[in-house]
Amino acid sequence: MSAREARHQPMREGQKPVRTFVAVVLPQDVKQAIGSVESQFRKSAPRVRWVSPENLHITLKFLGNVDADRLSDVEAAVREAVKGLKPFRLEFRGAGAFPNQKKPRVIWIGIEGEVSLLSEAAERVDKALVDIGFEAEDRPFRGHVTIGRCRDIRDGAGVSDALRDVGALELGSMTVDRVIVMKSDLRPEGPIYSEIAEIKIEAGGQGVVG
């Protein structure tokens, strides 16, 4: 049976799928700095669904609902993907919106520094997971930290002004020396994220589960 065929096998009775993604988790000081920017945005656009500072991260790949029996395969694939990488530095600065500031759907904090290595990590993770049967990303990777989502175009009223106020504000930096396979539990009050596996990026290029 191929990996793709295995992906579509029915789950066992009583087994719940796990909403899963692969991410770089931000350090606490960066979360706090971005959280202070979020508080400014909240005043200008209270209808936006803002991300809790504790949940801030950089998504490398979103997998959606995954059979619990396949999580060990996901972990192994990501561990293999980061072999040969080295730790790299990122800086967080400024803000923007997709698709644009006039009609924002996703509001984000920008990333600078060794962004080519961040993109390489995302591409490696994507390829490794495609090799075991997950769908490939359908658009190029654009590293960012999502801080808010608009359910309706009216929710974004006031966001453009707030984005201009943020400008090139510096919000800290980090060394990326690990990626995390994460679980997301959806709750009415917002998602709760928890760690499934921590996979270190070693200076010598060996990805090891911590």
C-alpha contacts under 8 A as a table, 3 or more apart, distances in Angstrom:
res1	aa1	res2	aa2	distance
1	M	5	E	6.16
1	M	6	A	6.48
2	S	5	E	5.12
2	S	6	A	6.14
3	A	6	A	4.96
3	A	7	R	6.19
3	A	131	D	7.71
3	A	132	I	5.00
3	A	133	G	4.93
4	R	7	R	5.13
4	R	8	H	6.92
4	R	132	I	6.64
4	R	133	G	4.02
4	R	134	F	7.12
5	E	8	H	5.49
5	E	9	Q	6.75
5	E	133	G	7.67
6	A	9	Q	5.26
6	A	133	G	7.89
7	R	67	D	7.97
7	R	133	G	6.36
7	R	134	F	7.69
11	M	15	Q	6.32
11	M	67	D	6.65
12	R	15	Q	5.55
15	Q	67	D	7.79
15	Q	68	A	7.28
16	K	67	D	7.15
16	K	68	A	6.98
17	P	65	N	5.30
17	P	66	V	5.15
17	P	67	D	4.76
17	P	68	A	5.83
18	V	64	G	7.66
18	V	65	N	5.07
18	V	66	V	5.04
18	V	67	D	6.35
18	V	68	A	6.09
18	V	183	K	6.55
18	V	184	S	7.51
19	R	63	L	7.25
19	R	64	G	4.94
19	R	65	N	4.22
19	R	66	V	6.15
19	R	183	K	5.70
19	R	184	S	5.35
19	R	185	D	6.99
20	T	62	F	6.56
20	T	63	L	5.41
20	T	64	G	5.42
20	T	65	N	6.21
20	T	66	V	6.51
20	T	181	V	7.14
20	T	182	M	5.65
20	T	183	K	4.80
20	T	184	S	6.23
21	F	59	T	7.15
21	F	60	L	7.67
21	F	61	K	5.74
21	F	62	F	4.26
21	F	63	L	5.28
21	F	64	G	6.94
21	F	181	V	5.97
21	F	182	M	5.32
21	F	183	K	6.69
21	F	184	S	7.89
22	V	59	T	6.12
22	V	60	L	5.44
22	V	61	K	5.18
22	V	62	F	6.33
22	V	63	L	7.87
22	V	179	V	7.01
22	V	180	I	5.71
22	V	181	V	4.55
22	V	182	M	5.94
23	A	57	H	6.40
23	A	58	I	5.41
23	A	59	T	4.44
23	A	60	L	5.09
23	A	61	K	6.99
23	A	179	V	5.75
23	A	180	I	5.32
23	A	181	V	6.50
23	A	182	M	7.07
24	V	57	H	5.70
24	V	58	I	5.04
24	V	59	T	6.56
24	V	60	L	7.22
24	V	176	V	7.30
24	V	178	R	7.09
24	V	179	V	5.06
24	V	180	I	6.20
25	V	56	L	6.91
25	V	57	H	4.58
25	V	58	I	6.48
25	V	179	V	7.37
25	V	180	I	7.15
26	L	30	V	6.37
26	L	31	K	6.34
26	L	56	L	6.47
26	L	57	H	5.49
26	L	58	I	7.64
26	L	174	M	7.56
27	P	30	V	5.57
27	P	31	K	6.35
27	P	174	M	7.05
28	Q	31	K	5.00
28	Q	32	Q	6.17
29	D	32	Q	5.13
29	D	33	A	6.27
29	D	172	G	7.37
30	V	33	A	5.05
30	V	34	I	6.12
30	V	92	F	7.96
30	V	171	L	6.19
30	V	172	G	5.40
30	V	173	S	6.91
31	K	34	I	5.23
31	K	35	G	5.89
31	K	53	P	5.47
31	K	54	E	6.71
31	K	56	L	6.50
32	Q	35	G	4.86
32	Q	36	S	6.34
32	Q	53	P	6.79
33	A	36	S	5.32
33	A	37	V	6.75
33	A	171	L	5.53
33	A	172	G	7.27
34	I	37	V	5.07
34	I	38	E	6.24
34	I	53	P	7.19
34	I	109	I	7.87
34	I	171	L	6.34
35	G	38	E	4.89
35	G	39	S	6.35
35	G	52	S	7.83
35	G	53	P	5.29
36	S	39	S	5.19
36	S	40	Q	6.89
37	V	40	Q	5.28
37	V	41	F	6.58
37	V	166	V	7.48
38	E	41	F	4.96
38	E	42	R	6.11
38	E	50	W	7.61
38	E	147	I	7.24
39	S	42	R	5.09
39	S	43	K	6.71
40	Q	43	K	5.53
40	Q	44	S	6.85
40	Q	162	A	7.25
41	F	44	S	5.16
41	F	45	A	5.88
41	F	46	P	7.63
41	F	159	V	6.84
41	F	162	A	5.95
42	R	45	A	5.16
42	R	46	P	4.79
42	R	48	V	7.58
42	R	50	W	7.73
43	K	46	P	5.90
44	S	157	A	7.77
44	S	158	G	5.10
44	S	159	V	6.41
44	S	162	A	6.62
45	A	48	V	5.91
45	A	155	D	6.66
45	A	156	G	6.20
45	A	157	A	6.16
45	A	158	G	5.42
45	A	159	V	5.95
46	P	155	D	7.66
47	R	150	C	7.67
47	R	155	D	4.94
47	R	156	G	7.51
48	V	148	G	6.28
48	V	149	R	5.91
48	V	150	C	5.06
48	V	151	R	7.25
48	V	155	D	5.31
48	V	156	G	6.51
49	R	148	G	5.47
49	R	149	R	5.23
49	R	150	C	6.19
49	R	151	R	7.52
50	W	147	I	5.86
50	W	148	G	4.21
50	W	149	R	6.52
51	V	55	N	6.60
51	V	56	L	6.92
51	V	146	T	7.47
51	V	147	I	5.03
51	V	148	G	5.55
52	S	55	N	5.38
52	S	56	L	6.89
52	S	147	I	7.90
53	P	56	L	5.38
55	N	192	I	7.75
55	N	193	Y	6.80
56	L	145	V	6.80
56	L	146	T	7.28
56	L	147	I	7.15
57	H	145	V	5.96
57	H	146	T	7.61
58	I	143	G	6.92
58	I	144	H	6.15
58	I	145	V	5.26
58	I	146	T	7.64
59	T	62	F	6.87
59	T	143	G	7.85
59	T	145	V	7.79
60	L	121	A	7.59
60	L	122	A	4.85
60	L	125	V	7.33
60	L	126	D	7.94
61	K	122	A	6.85
61	K	125	V	7.26
61	K	126	D	6.55
61	K	137	E	7.96
63	L	66	V	7.03
63	L	134	F	7.48
66	V	70	R	6.79
66	V	71	L	7.23
67	D	70	R	5.43
67	D	71	L	7.10
68	A	71	L	5.50
69	D	72	S	7.03
70	R	73	D	5.19
70	R	74	V	6.39
71	L	74	V	4.95
71	L	75	E	6.17
72	S	75	E	5.04
72	S	76	A	6.16
73	D	76	A	5.11
73	D	77	A	6.10
73	D	132	I	7.83
74	V	77	A	5.14
74	V	78	V	6.23
74	V	129	L	6.85
75	E	78	V	5.29
75	E	79	R	6.13
75	E	181	V	6.91
75	E	197	A	6.70
76	A	79	R	5.06
76	A	80	E	6.20
77	A	80	E	5.14
77	A	81	A	6.12
77	A	125	V	7.52
77	A	128	A	5.47
77	A	129	L	6.15
77	A	132	I	7.74
78	V	81	A	4.84
78	V	82	V	6.47
78	V	125	V	5.67
78	V	128	A	6.68
78	V	129	L	7.37
78	V	199	I	7.65
79	R	82	V	5.67
79	R	83	K	6.85
79	R	199	I	6.07
79	R	207	G	5.34
79	R	208	V	6.58
79	R	209	V	7.17
80	E	83	K	5.52
80	E	128	A	7.51
80	E	207	G	6.80
81	A	121	A	7.59
81	A	124	R	5.24
81	A	125	V	5.35
81	A	127	K	7.99
81	A	128	A	5.89
82	V	85	L	5.50
82	V	121	A	6.64
82	V	124	R	7.05
82	V	125	V	7.41
82	V	201	I	6.39
82	V	205	G	7.53
82	V	206	Q	7.42
82	V	207	G	5.59
83	K	201	I	7.32
83	K	205	G	5.09
83	K	206	Q	4.82
83	K	207	G	4.99
84	G	204	G	7.49
84	G	205	G	4.04
84	G	206	Q	6.37
84	G	207	G	7.94
85	L	121	A	7.58
85	L	201	I	6.54
85	L	202	E	7.59
85	L	203	A	7.72
85	L	205	G	5.15
85	L	206	Q	7.78
86	K	177	D	7.48
86	K	201	I	6.02
86	K	202	E	6.11
86	K	203	A	5.01
86	K	204	G	6.98
86	K	205	G	5.68
87	P	175	T	6.48
87	P	176	V	5.40
87	P	177	D	4.63
87	P	178	R	7.81
87	P	201	I	5.95
87	P	202	E	6.77
87	P	203	A	6.20
88	F	114	E	6.23
88	F	117	L	6.91
88	F	118	L	7.90
88	F	175	T	5.47
88	F	176	V	5.31
88	F	177	D	6.99
89	R	113	G	6.03
89	R	114	E	5.66
89	R	173	S	7.17
89	R	174	M	5.74
89	R	175	T	4.46
89	R	176	V	6.11
90	L	111	I	6.57
90	L	112	E	5.77
90	L	113	G	4.66
90	L	114	E	5.83
90	L	115	V	6.86
90	L	173	S	5.53
90	L	174	M	5.51
90	L	175	T	6.42
90	L	176	V	7.31
91	E	111	I	5.65
91	E	112	E	4.94
91	E	113	G	5.49
91	E	170	E	7.91
91	E	171	L	7.50
91	E	172	G	5.97
91	E	173	S	4.18
91	E	174	M	6.63
92	F	109	I	6.83
92	F	110	G	5.73
92	F	111	I	4.73
92	F	112	E	6.21
92	F	170	E	6.21
92	F	171	L	5.13
92	F	172	G	5.61
92	F	173	S	5.95
93	R	109	I	6.61
93	R	110	G	5.29
93	R	111	I	6.15
93	R	112	E	7.10
93	R	168	A	5.63
93	R	169	L	5.51
93	R	170	E	4.55
93	R	171	L	5.54
93	R	172	G	7.63
94	G	109	I	5.86
94	G	110	G	5.45
94	G	166	V	5.99
94	G	167	G	5.26
94	G	168	A	4.30
94	G	169	L	5.22
94	G	170	E	6.77
94	G	171	L	7.90
95	A	107	I	7.37
95	A	108	W	5.52
95	A	109	I	4.29
95	A	110	G	5.41
95	A	163	L	6.05
95	A	166	V	6.59
95	A	167	G	6.88
95	A	168	A	7.65
96	G	100	N	7.61
96	G	101	Q	6.65
96	G	107	I	5.89
96	G	108	W	5.40
96	G	109	I	6.47
96	G	110	G	7.13
96	G	163	L	6.35
97	A	100	N	5.25
97	A	101	Q	5.26
97	A	104	P	5.36
97	A	105	R	6.86
97	A	106	V	5.42
97	A	107	I	4.33
97	A	108	W	5.81
98	F	101	Q	7.05
98	F	103	K	7.94
98	F	104	P	5.60
98	F	105	R	5.71
98	F	106	V	5.09
98	F	107	I	6.55
98	F	108	W	7.98
99	P	103	K	6.91
99	P	104	P	6.09
99	P	105	R	6.60
99	P	106	V	7.46
100	N	103	K	5.66
100	N	104	P	5.54
101	Q	104	P	5.22
101	Q	159	V	7.32
101	Q	160	S	5.47
101	Q	163	L	7.88
102	K	160	S	6.37
103	K	153	I	6.29
103	K	156	G	6.92
104	P	107	I	6.69
104	P	150	C	6.95
104	P	153	I	7.05
104	P	156	G	5.85
104	P	159	V	7.66
105	R	149	R	5.64
105	R	150	C	4.91
105	R	151	R	7.39
105	R	152	D	7.87
105	R	153	I	7.24
105	R	156	G	7.44
106	V	146	T	6.79
106	V	147	I	7.75
106	V	148	G	5.88
106	V	149	R	4.63
106	V	150	C	6.45
107	I	146	T	5.92
107	I	147	I	5.74
107	I	148	G	4.99
107	I	149	R	6.22
108	W	144	H	6.16
108	W	145	V	5.27
108	W	146	T	4.38
108	W	147	I	5.33
108	W	148	G	6.96
109	I	144	H	5.94
109	I	145	V	5.09
109	I	146	T	6.55
109	I	147	I	7.02
110	G	143	G	7.73
110	G	144	H	5.41
110	G	145	V	6.78
111	I	115	V	7.20
111	I	143	G	6.58
111	I	144	H	5.85
111	I	145	V	7.73
112	E	115	V	5.99
114	E	117	L	5.66
114	E	118	L	6.81
115	V	118	L	4.86
115	V	119	S	6.17
115	V	143	G	7.42
116	S	119	S	5.06
116	S	120	E	6.12
117	L	120	E	4.83
117	L	121	A	6.11
118	L	121	A	5.11
118	L	122	A	6.35
118	L	143	G	7.28
119	S	122	A	5.08
119	S	123	E	6.11
119	S	141	F	6.40
119	S	142	R	7.49
119	S	143	G	7.05
120	E	123	E	5.06
120	E	124	R	6.05
121	A	124	R	5.16
121	A	125	V	6.15
122	A	125	V	5.15
122	A	126	D	6.07
122	A	141	F	7.09
123	E	126	D	5.05
123	E	127	K	6.16
123	E	141	F	7.62
124	R	127	K	5.22
124	R	128	A	6.12
125	V	128	A	5.18
125	V	129	L	6.18
126	D	129	L	5.31
126	D	130	V	6.07
126	D	136	A	6.38
126	D	137	E	6.98
127	K	130	V	5.03
127	K	131	D	6.15
127	K	136	A	7.29
128	A	131	D	5.15
128	A	132	I	6.87
129	L	132	I	5.26
129	L	133	G	6.55
129	L	134	F	5.55
129	L	135	E	7.85
129	L	136	A	8.00
130	V	133	G	5.09
130	V	134	F	4.59
130	V	135	E	5.72
130	V	136	A	5.67
131	D	134	F	7.27
137	E	140	P	7.43
146	T	149	R	7.87
150	C	153	I	6.62
150	C	155	D	5.51
150	C	156	G	6.16
151	R	155	D	6.71
152	D	155	D	5.34
152	D	156	G	7.49
153	I	156	G	5.68
153	I	157	A	7.55
154	R	157	A	5.58
156	G	159	V	5.36
156	G	160	S	7.94
157	A	160	S	7.49
158	G	161	D	5.71
158	G	162	A	6.58
159	V	162	A	5.09
159	V	163	L	6.10
160	S	163	L	5.12
160	S	164	R	6.42
161	D	164	R	5.25
161	D	165	D	6.43
162	A	165	D	5.05
162	A	166	V	6.44
163	L	166	V	5.22
163	L	167	G	6.48
164	R	167	G	5.20
166	V	169	L	5.70
176	V	179	V	7.76
176	V	201	I	7.85
177	D	200	K	5.85
177	D	201	I	4.77
177	D	202	E	6.81
178	R	198	E	6.76
178	R	199	I	5.38
178	R	200	K	4.05
178	R	201	I	4.97
179	V	198	E	6.14
179	V	199	I	5.36
179	V	200	K	6.47
179	V	201	I	7.53
180	I	195	E	6.73
180	I	196	I	7.36
180	I	197	A	5.78
180	I	198	E	4.67
180	I	199	I	6.07
181	V	195	E	6.29
181	V	196	I	5.39
181	V	197	A	5.12
181	V	198	E	6.52
181	V	199	I	7.93
182	M	193	Y	6.62
182	M	194	S	5.79
182	M	195	E	4.74
182	M	196	I	5.31
182	M	197	A	7.14
183	K	193	Y	5.59
183	K	194	S	5.24
183	K	195	E	6.14
183	K	196	I	6.29
184	S	191	P	6.13
184	S	192	I	5.70
184	S	193	Y	4.64
184	S	194	S	6.65
185	D	191	P	5.44
185	D	192	I	5.12
185	D	193	Y	6.39
186	L	190	G	6.32
186	L	191	P	4.38
186	L	192	I	6.49
187	R	190	G	5.04
187	R	191	P	5.33
187	R	192	I	7.16
188	P	191	P	7.81
195	E	198	E	7.19
197	A	209	V	6.99
197	A	210	G	7.74
198	E	209	V	5.69
198	E	210	G	5.57
199	I	207	G	6.19
199	I	208	V	5.57
199	I	209	V	4.41
199	I	210	G	5.99
200	K	207	G	5.26
200	K	208	V	5.24
200	K	209	V	6.05
200	K	210	G	6.40
201	I	205	G	6.60
201	I	206	Q	6.54
201	I	207	G	5.02
201	I	208	V	7.17
202	E	205	G	5.14
202	E	206	Q	5.29
202	E	207	G	5.94
202	E	208	V	7.50
203	A	206	Q	7.51
